[in-house]
Amino acid sequence: MTKKESIELSEYERQRQENIAQRDKLLKKLALDASSAGLGPGQKPKPAKPTTSHKKKPAVKRVKEEVLPRRTSSRIAGIEADSEVAKRKAEEEYVAVQEAARVKRQRISGPLDLSEVQVAGKGWDKNENFLVDVVSRGAQPYERTFGDEEVKETTDKELRALREKMSGLELYDGFEPNRIKITPERIYSLGFHPTASKPLVFAGDKLGNLGLFDASQSSQPKKRSPGPIKTEDADSDSDDEDTSDPNITTFHLHTRTISSFQFSPHNPSHLYTSSYDSSLRLLDLTASSSTEIHAPADPSLDEPISGVEMDPQTPHLLYFSRLDGHVGRIDTRAANSVDIFALSEKKIGGFSLNPSVPHFIATASLDRTMRIWDLRKLSGKKGEQLPALCGEHESRLSVSHAAFNAAGQVATASYDDTVKIHTFEDMGAWKAGGRELTAKEMQPSTVVRHNNQTGRWVTILRAQWQLHPSDNVQRFCIGNMNRFVDIYTSNGEQLAQLGGEGITAVPAVAQFHPTNDWVAAGTASGKLCLWM
């Protein structure tokens, strides 16, 4: 670089510095002028104090939320990725999260007040809440809800006479109930042989056993072999040692639960049984043989059967229901003659044919509905046909069973703690597939409050009608969680509450004799209770 160029650059630099100085001077002058004119920024005036005093509002209590460990950025913290420090930091965060989750799941051992642990809904009041009526209906063993006082206070003469008659049934005294173990396991189905000469009780249990007990027998003293005389001081477990055990016959007919059985109305020596092992069998008491009459063609198919009924007017038609929501019809005269109807998307717990007009069928399902079907009219293509739906009624919770009586009434038991009675008049005059019941016609004519909360270890409670009552008064029986059996009329009037000493479990599976005023009930331990 030449000397002349260095001098020129120095002059240029000097000129630039002068320009900068002039600009700064001008900016300062403009700032001073604006401040004197009141245009510049000044101090914010302090807000005036309020003239009136206000009380401080109480602070709103906030629920302390659980604070989980906060994630932090390794990059901002200056930690290199994949370094030992980063790995240690990740492990510590993982341990902290796991510890927080463990504390959240940890059991609380102390007492809890519902008002303190409520997380949703309106405020809890222990005296006024929707569970009061449910809790008050819990099982209270041996606590009667109907007895002699109610019978004495009855003003209607006919009703009082009927109550005295049914309440007068006495517990069978041939053997104590805890000694009549009719089946090895829990009883699921029970019934009388139709003969009126003596009480013959049959029961099916959880493992496929069918027990038979003849209640015409009574306990007999045991024959003792010669030996030393027993003194009063000798140890004795019970007086039962001095009497013989009841004679009970048991057959192992199925490999799983016997869910239902029915005697043929045309041949009392024929007993049809249904089982969760997907089969139907015919037990011929005369021939002493049991034959399979229906089962899936593929042995690997699992199609548990929940109920079976014989057409009372057509001796060769047999109906059954399955847990997958299907109902089947079998013509016993022809092999493999089975019609299957898909009547529900969920489990059908029970069904019933109208004894007077058996082409009408009532089904009870886990989908909370009770439906009436007309089997005379089928619609749909072959293999997918359905009977005509006359009407349906929906309950608040699932419906366990539906039972027809000869008067055209259907009794249902459901988990909303009710027994509902639906009355359908002149069903014999209904046209085939042409009757569609309105919602009003499907409403129950009578609703009986009844504790149906059986739980896991007690068989589901079912209302069962007496098939042919001698006085033509329609009545049904149902197990009571307080270890009784309740009897009601079709109008919901309670007639009796049967109990007695020696009943140590809930007699859940209750059934009338078809004609005689005999009632039998079975427990979860396989014991039999009988009133006559």
Residue, then its C-alpha position, 0 to 999 in steps of 0.5 A: m500500500t502507498k503512502k498516498e492511499s494511507i493518507e486518504l484512508s485516514e481522512y476518510e476515517r476521520q470524516r466517519q468519526e465526525n459524522i458519528a459524533q454529529r449524529d449522537k449530538l442530534l439524537k441527544k438534542l431530540a431526546l431533550d426536546a421531547s422530554s421538555a414537551g411531555l412526549g417522552p417516557g416518564q415514571k408510572p403514576k402509583p395507583a390510588k388507594p381505595t377509599t373503602s376497605h374490603k374484607k379479604k376472601p378466604a383462600v380457596k383450598r386446592v387439592k394437592e396434586e401428586v407431583l411426578p419427577r420432572r424431566t430435564s434436558s440433558r443438552i441444556a444441562g451440558i451432559e453429553a449423549d451416551s455418556e456415563v452421566a447420561k445413563r446414570k441420570a436416565e436410571e435415576e429418573y426411571v427409578a423415581v417414576q417406578e417408586a411413584a407408581r408403587v406408592k400410588r398402588q400401595r394398599i391403604s391399611g387404615p380406615l377410610d371415610l368415603s367423603e374424603v376419598q371421593v374423586a367424582g360425583k356430587g358430595w357424599d352423604k352417608n345418610e342419603n345416598f343411592l346405596v341405602d336401599v341396596v345395603s339394607r337388603g343385604a343377606q341377614p341369615y335367619e332374619r324373617t321378613f314374613g311370618d305368623e304376624e303377617v298371616k294373622e293381620t291378613t283381612d282377606k279370608e281367601l288370602r288368609a286361608l291360603r297363607e295359613k295353608m302354605s305357611g303350614l308346610e313343615l320341614y321334612d323330619g326324616f333327616e336333618p337337612n345337613r345330612i341329606k347330601i343329595t349331590p357331591e357338589r353345588i346344586y344347579s338344578l332340582g325338581f320332583h318326579p311327577t308322581a303324587s304317591k311319594p316325594l322323589v327329588f332329583a338334583g343336578d350339580k356342578l360336576g355333572n352328577l344327578g342325585l336321587f332322594d326318596a323322601s318317603q324314608s326316615s332315619q332308623p336306629k343303627k344295628r349295633s354289634p355286641g360289645p361294651i356298654k357305652t357309658e354317659d361319660a363316653d365321648s360322643d360326637s353327635d346323636d347322628e351316630d345312633t341313626s342310619d344315613p339317608n339312602i341317596t343314589t347318584f349318577h355321573l351323567h355329564t362331565r360338566t354342570i347339569s344346568s337343567f332337566q325335565f321329566s317328559p310330560h308324556n312318559p314320566s320314566h323319561l328324564y331329559t338333562s342339559s349340561y354345560d358339556s354341550s350335550l342333551r341326554l335322555l335318562d330312561l329310569t325303566a331301562s336304567s340307561s342314559t343316551e345322548i340325543h344331541a351334541p355338536a358334531d365336532p367334539s372340540l366345539d364348546e356350546p354349553i346348554s343352559g336349559v331344556e324343555m319338552d313340548p307338552q303337546t307334541p311328544h317328539l319336540l324338544y327345545f333347549s337354550r345355549l349360553d351363546g344366545h341361541v335356542g334349538r329345537i330337536d325332533t327326536r324322531a329324526a336323527n340330526s333334525v335340529d333347528i337353531f335360532a339366534l335369539s340374542e347376542k348375549k347369554i340366554g340364562g333361561f327360557s320357558l314354553n307357555p304350557s297352554v300354547p307352547h308355540f310361544i316362548a319366553t327368553a331371559s338374557l344377559d342383555r337385560t331383556m325378556r322377549i316373547w317369541d312366536l314359533r309358528k312364523l319363521s322368517g329369513k333364509k334357510g339356516e338363518q331363520l328367526p321366529a316372530l318377535c312379539g315384544e320385549h321388556e328391558s330391565r335395569l340389569s341382566v335378567s336371570h330367568a323367565a318362566f311361563n305359567a298356564a295362565g299366560q304369565v311370565a315371572t322373571a328374576s333379575y339383578d336389579d333385585t326385583v321379581k317381575i310378573h308380566t301378564f299376557e291375556d288370550m295368547g291362544a287367540w293371537k294370530a301367527g306372527g301377527r301380534e306385536l306387543t306395545a311397550k305398555e303391554m310389555q310392562p310388568s303387571t306386578v313388581v316384587r322387591h327381592n334380594n337377588q344378589t347371590g354372588r359367586w358361591v350361590t346358584i342364581l335365584r329363579a322364580q319357578w311356578q307350580l305347574h298344576p296347582s290343585d286350587n288353581v291359584q297360580r303361585f311360584c317359589i324362589g330362594n331367599m338369601n336369608r336362608f328361606v324359600d319365599i312363596y308368592t301368588s301371581n299378584g305379588e302377594q307373599l304366601a309363606q316364608l319357609g325355613g327351619e332348624g338345620i338349614t345352614a346355607v342358602p336354599a337357592v334352587a327351589q322348586f314346586h311339585p307339579t301338583n302337590d303342595w311340596v317344596a324342595a330346595g338345594t344349597a351350594s353344598g349339595k344339601l336338600c331342604l324339603w317342606m311338605 
